[in-house]
Amino acid sequence: MSVIKSIELVGSSPEGFDAAVKDAVTEAKKTIRNIRGVRVQDMEVLIENDEIKEYQTRIKLFFTVERK
């Protein structure tokens, strides 16, 4: 039997929503193992001087809890 844990993260990128999701997952992979999936929960665009400055995504990341 496995236990799945979830955490919420926010990724950002000036390039687009896909890149923002990849940013969040790439950073999570540095400290979290056994990532099982991601659910995009929210998307948002930051605008400055009438131009898109940054794309942000709030994700829920799921991973398997390791047993010792």
C-alpha positions as CSV (number, residue, x, y, z in Angstrom):
1,M,0.0,0.0,0.0
2,S,1.3,3.5,-0.8
3,V,0.5,6.9,0.6
4,I,0.4,9.9,-1.7
5,K,1.1,13.4,-0.3
6,S,0.2,16.7,-2.1
7,I,1.7,20.1,-1.8
8,E,0.8,23.4,-3.5
9,L,3.4,25.4,-5.4
10,V,3.5,28.5,-7.6
11,G,5.6,28.5,-10.8
12,S,6.3,31.5,-12.8
13,S,7.8,32.4,-16.2
14,P,7.9,35.3,-18.7
15,E,7.4,32.7,-21.5
16,G,4.0,31.2,-20.8
17,F,1.8,29.0,-18.7
18,D,3.5,25.8,-19.8
19,A,6.9,27.1,-18.8
20,A,5.5,28.2,-15.5
21,V,4.3,24.7,-14.7
22,K,7.7,23.3,-15.8
23,D,9.4,25.8,-13.5
24,A,7.5,24.6,-10.5
25,V,8.1,20.9,-11.3
26,T,11.8,21.5,-12.0
27,E,12.3,23.2,-8.7
28,A,10.3,20.6,-6.8
29,K,12.4,17.8,-8.3
30,K,15.5,19.2,-6.5
31,T,14.1,18.2,-3.1
32,I,11.2,15.8,-3.8
33,R,11.4,12.3,-5.1
34,N,8.7,10.0,-6.5
35,I,6.6,12.7,-8.1
36,R,3.4,11.0,-9.4
37,G,1.5,13.9,-11.0
38,V,0.5,17.5,-11.1
39,R,-2.8,19.3,-11.2
40,V,-2.9,22.9,-12.4
41,Q,-5.3,24.7,-10.1
42,D,-5.1,28.3,-11.2
43,M,-3.4,30.5,-13.8
44,E,-2.7,34.2,-13.6
45,V,-0.9,36.9,-15.6
46,L,1.0,39.8,-14.1
47,I,0.8,42.9,-16.2
48,E,3.1,45.9,-16.0
49,N,2.9,49.0,-18.3
50,D,0.2,47.4,-20.4
51,E,2.5,44.4,-21.2
52,I,2.5,40.9,-19.9
53,K,5.3,40.6,-17.4
54,E,4.9,37.1,-16.0
55,Y,2.7,34.0,-16.2
56,Q,2.0,32.2,-13.0
57,T,0.5,28.8,-12.3
58,R,-0.6,27.4,-8.9
59,I,-0.2,23.7,-9.0
60,K,-0.9,20.8,-6.7
61,L,2.0,18.3,-6.9
62,F,1.5,14.7,-5.8
63,F,4.2,12.3,-4.7
64,T,4.6,9.0,-3.0
65,V,5.7,9.0,0.7
66,E,8.8,6.9,1.2
67,R,8.8,4.4,4.0
68,K,11.9,3.6,6.1
